[in-house]
Amino acid sequence: MSTTSGAVRRELSPLERWYWIADQISPLNVVGRVRLHGPVSRASLRTALDGLQARHPLLRVAVEADPTGRHPRFVPADGRPVPLDHRTLGSPEAVQDGWRRVVDEELVNGRIDPQAGPLATAVVLSGPGPDGEVHDLVLSLLHVVADGTTLISLLRQWAELAVGGTVAHRTVLPPAEDLFPAEHRGAAGQVRAKAKADRDGADLERLRPRRVDADRPVPFEERRTRFLHRSLDGPTLVRLARACRARGVTVHGVLAAAMVRALAVDAGAEEGAWYSIGSPVDFRSGLEPAVGPDDVGSYVATIPSLVEHRADLPLWETAREISADLRARTARGEQFSMINGIGGAGPQNLAESLPFVRHLDERGPINLCLSNLGRVPFPDAVGPLRASGAQFIASLSVVGAFVATVNSTHHQLAWNFTYAQGIVRDDRAERLADRCVELVLALVRAAG
């Protein structure tokens, strides 16, 4: 899928439409960051960003709807470059944490105007590092056209172009739903979606899982995402992966188990209480034909796992149950059924969205999520530059209360938490994030 790119002119798919509506209520962005070590000029970064935009059709679109706010469509936004705010920071201390402040204070809540286009914005923070100059490249895209894989891939391509590398042009792709396997399209897909909904409904009725309890209500239009960065260093990551392989569990299962345990203990949940945690699953490889990681778009669907809180149960056991549950659900194609369900139940425009949003907020099964890309290939060197810290962050709009995004890149695991401020107090969010990391570190130490 690397033929010459063209212009995108099509109606948003049902999933894209829902993301577009949610973003109108409160920003729904995906943000990516990587640090480049070494000299690179402002002009090179600007030219490279323009080149990146030229190679990806969905970086050259806006969204327009009819007068009733229905039938939103991608339309060309040619001639409108991705905005780039290039800032120079004066000290290593300012550089060290500058990207975190920009993400937290500006980008996870930053409005990107879909009517004007393009659906992206960029920031570069340049300044002195311990061993010479460094540059943090930060991209923010609307979730309508991007997921975590998209952001990290675009960062890599931007860096490659900045040092004179070559990046292939990408072709215009149809909506993801049009590429679903045959058994998940049309009437057959709707039958599977209904079966999933029935199973989920029965589980929810039987187990009545808890969610992230709100510290206080926050009106939809006032929702604001906050960001906390945590990480596991290289040696810890190696030991964790080795321990997971020895026990037949996934790293994702361990991180999800830690999040549920931290939340339940902090809330004083009773033994045997059930929680629901969502896992956004990348389905690019399951499409027909498969879509590559370098194609811009949103190719994730959130699958819920129901987890019993048992403080006396080894965390490995909870991780094993989550790992097995997620494997089984993915094998059934629930990632496709979830999107087909949204196509049937999702709102058509902003004016009609309130009942749907209120249902998600009050009774939806998921407001706790862990989006984990796993080990993501990103070279340690891009031309003459060293690269480090590639990672992604998700803002929440009205679709979550406490969410983590994870990827293992450059010999560390980035574990980024976002939360809906007010619904989750700042001190509670800090405590939960710290406790999640502590639980995993304790597990690794005990594993030897």
KEROKE-152543 format. One record per residue (C-alpha): residue number from 0; z, x, y. Coordinates in Angstrom, 2 decimals, m for minus. Example, Ala and Ser with C-alpha at 12.3 -4.5 7.8 and 13.67 -1.06 7.14 Angstrom:
<recs>
0 / 7.80 / 12.30 / m4.50
1 / 7.14 / 13.67 / m1.06
</recs>
This chain:
<recs>
0 / 0.00 / 0.00 / 0.00
1 / m1.03 / 2.62 / 2.51
2 / m4.32 / 1.38 / 3.88
3 / m5.09 / 1.08 / 7.59
4 / m2.69 / m1.25 / 9.33
5 / m3.79 / m4.28 / 11.35
6 / m2.26 / m7.12 / 13.33
7 / 0.24 / m9.58 / 11.82
8 / m0.50 / m13.24 / 12.54
9 / 1.40 / m15.56 / 10.22
10 / 4.22 / m18.07 / 10.09
11 / 7.67 / m16.71 / 9.26
12 / 8.73 / m17.26 / 5.68
13 / 11.79 / m19.48 / 5.05
14 / 14.12 / m16.48 / 4.77
15 / 12.66 / m14.85 / 7.89
16 / 12.97 / m18.14 / 9.73
17 / 16.67 / m18.40 / 8.85
18 / 17.33 / m14.86 / 10.07
19 / 15.42 / m15.65 / 13.28
20 / 17.56 / m18.75 / 13.86
21 / 20.82 / m16.92 / 13.10
22 / 19.88 / m14.20 / 15.57
23 / 19.45 / m16.79 / 18.31
24 / 23.05 / m17.90 / 17.77
25 / 24.49 / m14.38 / 17.68
26 / 22.70 / m11.02 / 17.21
27 / 21.62 / m10.20 / 13.66
28 / 20.50 / m6.57 / 13.74
29 / 20.24 / m3.74 / 11.24
30 / 20.96 / m0.30 / 12.68
31 / 20.17 / 3.13 / 11.24
32 / 21.21 / 6.62 / 12.32
33 / 20.41 / 10.20 / 11.34
34 / 21.38 / 13.51 / 12.98
35 / 18.81 / 16.29 / 13.45
36 / 20.08 / 19.83 / 13.95
37 / 17.86 / 22.12 / 15.99
38 / 15.49 / 22.02 / 18.95
39 / 13.14 / 19.06 / 19.40
40 / 11.79 / 17.91 / 22.74
41 / 12.10 / 14.55 / 24.42
42 / 8.32 / 14.29 / 24.55
43 / 8.03 / 14.93 / 20.81
44 / 10.55 / 12.19 / 20.00
45 / 8.82 / 9.70 / 22.30
46 / 5.38 / 10.51 / 20.90
47 / 6.70 / 10.33 / 17.36
48 / 8.27 / 6.91 / 17.98
49 / 4.93 / 5.66 / 19.35
50 / 3.24 / 7.07 / 16.26
51 / 5.76 / 5.35 / 14.02
52 / 5.12 / 2.03 / 15.72
53 / 1.36 / 2.51 / 15.33
54 / 1.76 / 2.98 / 11.57
55 / 3.78 / m0.20 / 10.90
56 / 2.37 / m3.65 / 11.69
57 / 5.81 / m5.31 / 11.88
58 / 6.84 / m2.86 / 14.62
59 / 4.12 / m4.39 / 16.80
60 / 5.01 / m8.08 / 16.68
61 / 6.82 / m10.75 / 18.64
62 / 7.85 / m14.22 / 17.44
63 / 6.67 / m17.43 / 19.04
64 / 7.43 / m21.04 / 18.09
65 / 6.05 / m24.43 / 19.03
66 / 7.64 / m26.44 / 21.88
67 / 10.19 / m27.98 / 19.48
68 / 11.32 / m24.54 / 18.26
69 / 9.64 / m25.09 / 14.91
70 / 7.00 / m23.13 / 13.04
71 / 7.90 / m19.67 / 14.34
72 / 5.07 / m17.17 / 13.91
73 / 4.59 / m13.44 / 14.11
74 / 2.10 / m12.66 / 16.86
75 / 0.83 / m9.28 / 18.08
76 / 2.85 / m7.47 / 20.74
77 / 0.40 / m4.61 / 21.12
78 / 0.83 / m2.48 / 24.22
79 / 4.61 / m2.93 / 24.23
80 / 6.24 / 0.29 / 23.02
81 / 9.57 / 0.37 / 21.22
82 / 12.11 / 0.96 / 24.03
83 / 13.69 / 4.41 / 23.84
84 / 16.90 / 5.28 / 25.68
85 / 17.29 / 9.08 / 25.48
86 / 20.69 / 10.29 / 26.69
87 / 22.07 / 13.80 / 27.07
88 / 25.74 / 14.30 / 26.24
89 / 27.62 / 17.21 / 27.76
90 / 30.07 / 18.38 / 25.11
91 / 30.38 / 18.74 / 21.34
92 / 33.25 / 16.22 / 21.45
93 / 31.06 / 13.62 / 23.13
94 / 28.26 / 14.29 / 20.66
95 / 30.51 / 14.07 / 17.61
96 / 31.43 / 10.40 / 18.03
97 / 28.82 / 9.29 / 20.54
98 / 26.65 / 7.50 / 17.99
99 / 29.59 / 5.46 / 16.71
100 / 30.39 / 4.23 / 20.21
101 / 26.77 / 3.33 / 20.88
102 / 26.51 / 1.40 / 17.62
103 / 29.84 / m0.39 / 18.12
104 / 29.61 / m1.11 / 21.84
105 / 25.90 / m1.70 / 22.23
106 / 23.62 / m1.98 / 19.22
107 / 25.32 / m4.24 / 16.67
108 / 25.57 / m6.85 / 19.42
109 / 22.48 / m5.84 / 21.37
110 / 19.97 / m8.57 / 22.08
111 / 16.40 / m7.80 / 21.05
112 / 14.13 / m10.43 / 22.58
113 / 11.88 / m11.73 / 19.79
114 / 9.64 / m13.62 / 22.21
115 / 8.77 / m10.46 / 24.11
116 / 8.66 / m8.05 / 21.18
117 / 8.66 / m5.57 / 19.65
118 / 11.56 / m6.40 / 17.34
119 / 13.10 / m2.93 / 17.64
120 / 14.85 / m0.61 / 20.05
121 / 15.84 / 3.07 / 19.85
122 / 18.45 / 5.44 / 21.25
123 / 18.56 / 9.23 / 21.03
124 / 21.77 / 11.11 / 21.84
125 / 21.19 / 14.82 / 22.45
126 / 23.72 / 17.52 / 23.14
127 / 25.49 / 20.64 / 21.92
128 / 26.76 / 20.87 / 18.37
129 / 28.84 / 23.57 / 16.67
130 / 25.73 / 25.52 / 15.66
131 / 23.23 / 24.61 / 18.38
132 / 21.67 / 21.46 / 19.74
133 / 21.76 / 18.20 / 17.79
134 / 20.01 / 14.88 / 18.21
135 / 21.25 / 11.55 / 16.84
136 / 18.29 / 9.25 / 16.24
137 / 19.40 / 5.62 / 16.20
138 / 17.12 / 2.66 / 15.49
139 / 17.98 / m1.04 / 15.71
140 / 15.71 / m3.75 / 14.30
141 / 16.06 / m7.48 / 13.90
142 / 16.99 / m8.44 / 10.34
143 / 13.92 / m10.69 / 10.44
144 / 11.80 / m7.59 / 9.77
145 / 14.23 / m5.03 / 8.34
146 / 16.94 / m4.21 / 5.84
147 / 18.90 / m1.03 / 5.18
148 / 16.12 / 0.59 / 3.16
149 / 13.72 / m0.07 / 6.04
150 / 15.99 / 1.60 / 8.59
151 / 16.60 / 4.79 / 6.63
152 / 12.91 / 5.08 / 5.75
153 / 11.89 / 4.64 / 9.41
154 / 14.38 / 7.30 / 10.50
155 / 12.89 / 9.74 / 8.02
156 / 9.35 / 8.98 / 9.16
157 / 10.30 / 9.25 / 12.84
158 / 11.81 / 12.69 / 12.20
159 / 8.77 / 13.81 / 10.20
160 / 6.40 / 12.80 / 12.99
161 / 8.59 / 14.54 / 15.60
162 / 8.05 / 17.91 / 13.86
163 / 4.33 / 17.41 / 13.41
164 / 4.36 / 15.93 / 9.92
165 / 2.03 / 13.25 / 8.59
166 / 3.02 / 9.66 / 7.84
167 / 0.65 / 7.16 / 6.25
168 / m0.33 / 3.94 / 7.97
169 / 0.97 / 0.85 / 6.18
170 / m1.01 / m2.27 / 5.48
171 / m0.25 / m5.85 / 6.54
172 / 1.71 / m7.50 / 3.72
173 / 2.16 / m11.19 / 2.92
174 / 5.63 / m12.77 / 3.07
175 / 7.93 / m11.59 / 0.31
176 / 8.10 / m15.10 / m1.18
177 / 4.36 / m14.97 / m1.86
178 / 4.92 / m11.91 / m4.05
179 / 7.69 / m13.37 / m6.22
180 / 7.13 / m13.21 / m9.99
181 / 5.24 / m16.27 / m11.25
182 / 8.34 / m17.83 / m12.80
183 / 10.03 / m17.80 / m9.40
184 / 7.18 / m19.37 / m7.43
185 / 6.30 / m23.02 / m6.88
186 / 7.83 / m25.73 / m9.03
187 / 9.11 / m23.25 / m11.63
188 / 10.93 / m21.34 / m8.91
189 / 12.54 / m24.49 / m7.58
190 / 13.78 / m25.40 / m11.08
191 / 15.41 / m21.98 / m11.38
192 / 16.86 / m22.25 / m7.88
193 / 18.43 / m25.61 / m8.72
194 / 19.87 / m24.25 / m11.97
195 / 21.44 / m21.38 / m10.02
196 / 22.84 / m23.78 / m7.44
197 / 24.31 / m25.95 / m10.18
198 / 25.94 / m22.96 / m11.89
199 / 27.35 / m21.71 / m8.61
200 / 28.61 / m25.16 / m7.68
201 / 30.40 / m25.56 / m11.00
202 / 31.99 / m22.11 / m10.66
203 / 33.15 / m22.84 / m7.13
204 / 34.63 / m26.16 / m8.15
205 / 36.40 / m24.65 / m11.15
206 / 37.71 / m21.44 / m9.60
207 / 37.96 / m22.37 / m5.91
208 / 37.56 / m18.76 / m4.76
209 / 39.21 / m17.59 / m1.57
210 / 37.26 / m16.11 / 1.30
211 / 38.18 / m13.83 / 4.18
212 / 40.76 / m15.97 / 5.99
213 / 40.19 / m16.26 / 9.73
214 / 42.90 / m14.90 / 12.01
215 / 41.62 / m17.32 / 14.64
216 / 38.51 / m19.47 / 15.09
217 / 35.69 / m18.05 / 17.20
218 / 32.85 / m20.31 / 18.40
219 / 29.50 / m19.42 / 16.88
220 / 27.90 / m18.42 / 20.15
221 / 30.83 / m16.08 / 20.93
222 / 30.70 / m14.16 / 17.64
223 / 30.80 / m10.41 / 18.21
224 / 30.41 / m7.72 / 15.55
225 / 32.64 / m4.63 / 15.55
226 / 31.92 / m1.44 / 13.61
227 / 34.14 / 1.02 / 11.70
228 / 32.80 / 4.16 / 10.04
229 / 34.33 / 5.63 / 6.90
230 / 32.94 / 8.07 / 4.33
231 / 33.53 / 9.97 / 1.08
232 / 32.71 / 13.67 / 1.09
233 / 30.39 / 15.38 / m1.38
234 / 32.92 / 16.60 / m3.95
235 / 34.66 / 13.21 / m4.01
236 / 31.32 / 11.45 / m4.46
237 / 30.40 / 13.72 / m7.38
238 / 33.73 / 13.07 / m9.09
239 / 33.46 / 9.33 / m8.50
240 / 29.95 / 9.16 / m9.94
241 / 31.02 / 11.22 / m12.97
242 / 34.04 / 8.97 / m13.60
243 / 31.87 / 5.85 / m13.29
244 / 29.35 / 7.15 / m15.82
245 / 32.15 / 7.99 / m18.26
246 / 33.48 / 4.44 / m18.04
247 / 30.18 / 2.58 / m17.99
248 / 30.62 / 1.10 / m14.54
249 / 28.66 / 1.41 / m11.32
250 / 29.81 / 2.96 / m8.06
251 / 28.97 / m0.40 / m6.50
252 / 31.37 / m2.12 / m8.88
253 / 34.17 / 0.26 / m7.92
254 / 33.63 / m0.19 / m4.18
255 / 33.43 / m3.97 / m4.53
256 / 36.59 / m4.05 / m6.65
257 / 38.39 / m1.99 / m4.02
258 / 37.29 / m4.37 / m1.26
259 / 38.52 / m7.42 / m3.15
260 / 41.82 / m5.73 / m4.06
261 / 42.41 / m4.58 / m0.46
262 / 41.66 / m8.03 / 0.95
263 / 43.76 / m9.90 / m1.61
264 / 46.82 / m7.67 / m1.31
265 / 46.62 / m7.71 / 2.50
266 / 46.45 / m11.51 / 2.46
267 / 49.36 / m11.81 / 0.03
268 / 47.17 / m13.65 / m2.48
269 / 48.81 / m14.89 / m5.63
270 / 48.03 / m13.25 / m8.98
271 / 45.02 / m14.92 / m10.59
272 / 43.45 / m15.97 / m7.29
273 / 39.67 / m15.71 / m7.27
274 / 37.52 / m14.19 / m4.56
275 / 33.79 / m14.22 / m3.96
276 / 32.00 / m11.05 / m2.83
277 / 28.31 / m10.93 / m2.09
278 / 26.02 / m8.07 / m3.09
279 / 22.68 / m7.89 / m1.25
280 / 20.15 / m6.82 / m3.88
281 / 16.89 / m5.02 / m3.05
282 / 14.07 / m6.81 / m4.89
283 / 11.08 / m4.70 / m3.78
284 / 10.43 / m3.38 / m7.29
285 / 10.44 / m6.89 / m8.77
286 / 7.63 / m8.20 / m6.57
287 / 4.05 / m8.56 / m7.78
288 / 2.73 / m6.14 / m6.71
289 / 5.81 / m4.06 / m5.97
290 / 6.52 / m3.15 / m2.36
291 / 7.42 / 0.44 / m1.50
292 / 10.53 / 1.55 / 0.38
293 / 8.37 / 2.77 / 3.30
294 / 7.09 / m0.74 / 4.06
295 / 8.91 / m2.45 / 6.90
296 / 10.46 / m5.80 / 6.02
297 / 13.52 / m7.62 / 4.77
298 / 13.60 / m7.46 / 0.98
299 / 17.20 / m8.21 / 0.04
300 / 18.94 / m11.28 / m1.29
301 / 22.70 / m11.71 / m1.54
302 / 24.10 / m12.47 / m4.99
303 / 27.74 / m13.66 / m5.24
304 / 30.18 / m12.37 / m7.83
305 / 33.45 / m14.20 / m8.49
306 / 36.33 / m11.77 / m8.97
307 / 39.83 / m12.51 / m10.21
308 / 42.62 / m10.76 / m8.30
309 / 44.96 / m9.09 / m10.75
310 / 47.06 / m6.39 / m9.13
311 / 48.35 / m5.38 / m12.57
312 / 44.81 / m4.86 / m13.90
313 / 43.35 / m1.34 / m13.62
314 / 40.73 / m1.29 / m10.89
315 / 38.27 / 0.12 / m13.44
316 / 38.43 / m3.18 / m15.35
317 / 37.66 / m5.22 / m12.25
318 / 34.81 / m2.82 / m11.46
319 / 33.44 / m3.23 / m14.98
320 / 33.45 / m7.03 / m14.65
321 / 31.66 / m6.89 / m11.31
322 / 29.09 / m4.41 / m12.61
323 / 28.32 / m6.57 / m15.65
324 / 28.19 / m9.79 / m13.64
325 / 25.77 / m8.33 / m11.11
326 / 23.52 / m6.95 / m13.86
327 / 23.39 / m10.35 / m15.58
328 / 22.66 / m12.25 / m12.37
329 / 19.93 / m9.83 / m11.36
330 / 18.35 / m10.04 / m14.83
331 / 18.20 / m13.84 / m14.41
332 / 16.35 / m13.36 / m11.12
333 / 19.07 / m14.94 / m9.00
334 / 17.90 / m12.81 / m6.07
335 / 14.68 / m14.86 / m6.02
336 / 16.47 / m18.15 / m6.69
337 / 18.77 / m17.57 / m3.73
338 / 15.82 / m17.24 / m1.38
339 / 14.09 / m20.27 / m2.87
340 / 17.31 / m22.20 / m2.26
341 / 17.30 / m21.25 / 1.40
342 / 13.68 / m22.35 / 1.61
343 / 14.70 / m25.82 / 0.51
344 / 17.97 / m26.16 / 2.43
345 / 17.62 / m23.91 / 5.47
346 / 17.18 / m25.28 / 8.99
347 / 13.76 / m25.55 / 10.59
348 / 14.79 / m24.67 / 14.13
349 / 17.81 / m23.73 / 16.23
350 / 18.52 / m27.29 / 17.35
351 / 18.90 / m28.43 / 13.73
352 / 20.86 / m25.42 / 12.52
353 / 24.43 / m26.42 / 13.40
354 / 25.24 / m28.43 / 10.23
355 / 23.86 / m25.62 / 8.05
356 / 25.75 / m22.96 / 9.98
357 / 28.97 / m24.97 / 9.96
358 / 28.68 / m25.44 / 6.18
359 / 28.23 / m21.69 / 5.67
360 / 31.13 / m20.93 / 7.97
361 / 33.59 / m23.42 / 6.50
362 / 32.58 / m23.83 / 2.87
363 / 29.94 / m21.23 / 2.06
364 / 30.81 / m19.05 / m0.92
365 / 30.34 / m15.69 / 0.79
366 / 31.82 / m14.18 / 3.93
367 / 32.78 / m10.89 / 2.23
368 / 29.86 / m8.60 / 1.31
369 / 29.03 / m5.12 / 0.10
370 / 25.45 / m3.95 / 0.70
371 / 24.97 / m0.71 / m1.25
372 / 21.65 / 1.15 / m1.34
373 / 23.02 / 3.72 / m3.76
374 / 21.62 / 7.24 / m3.64
375 / 18.85 / 7.28 / m1.02
376 / 16.42 / 10.22 / m0.94
377 / 16.35 / 11.81 / 2.50
378 / 15.46 / 15.50 / 2.77
379 / 18.14 / 17.87 / 3.98
380 / 15.46 / 19.62 / 6.03
381 / 12.66 / 18.00 / 8.04
382 / 10.32 / 20.78 / 9.03
383 / 12.47 / 23.38 / 10.82
384 / 15.30 / 20.90 / 11.42
385 / 18.31 / 20.18 / 9.26
386 / 19.12 / 16.50 / 8.75
387 / 22.51 / 14.94 / 8.05
388 / 24.38 / 11.66 / 8.10
389 / 21.56 / 9.18 / 7.45
390 / 23.09 / 5.71 / 7.12
391 / 22.79 / 2.07 / 8.10
392 / 24.98 / m0.65 / 9.61
393 / 24.57 / m4.43 / 9.69
394 / 25.64 / m6.84 / 12.39
395 / 26.96 / m10.20 / 11.24
396 / 25.79 / m13.03 / 13.49
397 / 27.21 / m16.12 / 11.73
398 / 26.70 / m14.99 / 8.14
399 / 29.85 / m13.00 / 7.38
400 / 33.39 / m12.04 / 8.38
401 / 33.96 / m8.62 / 6.76
402 / 30.99 / m6.65 / 5.43
403 / 30.43 / m3.10 / 4.22
404 / 27.17 / m1.16 / 4.08
405 / 26.93 / 1.89 / 1.84
406 / 24.45 / 4.62 / 1.02
407 / 24.79 / 8.07 / m0.54
408 / 22.70 / 10.57 / 1.41
409 / 23.06 / 14.21 / 2.49
410 / 25.88 / 14.87 / 0.01
411 / 28.21 / 12.16 / 1.27
412 / 28.78 / 8.45 / 0.85
413 / 28.68 / 6.55 / 4.13
414 / 30.90 / 3.47 / 3.95
415 / 30.43 / 1.44 / 7.13
416 / 32.42 / m1.71 / 7.81
417 / 31.52 / m4.46 / 10.25
418 / 33.65 / m7.48 / 11.02
419 / 33.60 / m10.56 / 13.20
420 / 36.04 / m9.74 / 15.97
421 / 38.76 / m12.35 / 16.35
422 / 38.05 / m13.91 / 12.99
423 / 39.35 / m10.58 / 11.72
424 / 41.78 / m8.86 / 14.09
425 / 41.00 / m5.26 / 15.02
426 / 44.19 / m3.92 / 13.43
427 / 43.55 / m5.90 / 10.25
428 / 40.00 / m4.58 / 9.99
429 / 41.21 / m0.98 / 10.40
430 / 43.87 / m1.57 / 7.77
431 / 41.40 / m3.10 / 5.30
432 / 38.84 / m0.31 / 5.75
433 / 41.49 / 2.38 / 5.28
434 / 42.92 / 0.63 / 2.23
435 / 39.48 / 0.36 / 0.60
436 / 38.98 / 4.11 / 0.92
437 / 42.53 / 4.86 / m0.24
438 / 42.05 / 2.79 / m3.40
439 / 38.89 / 4.66 / m4.32
440 / 40.39 / 8.07 / m3.56
441 / 43.40 / 7.23 / m5.74
442 / 41.06 / 6.21 / m8.55
443 / 39.14 / 9.49 / m8.30
444 / 42.35 / 11.56 / m8.28
445 / 43.66 / 9.76 / m11.33
446 / 40.37 / 10.22 / m13.18
447 / 40.74 / 13.99 / m12.90
</recs>
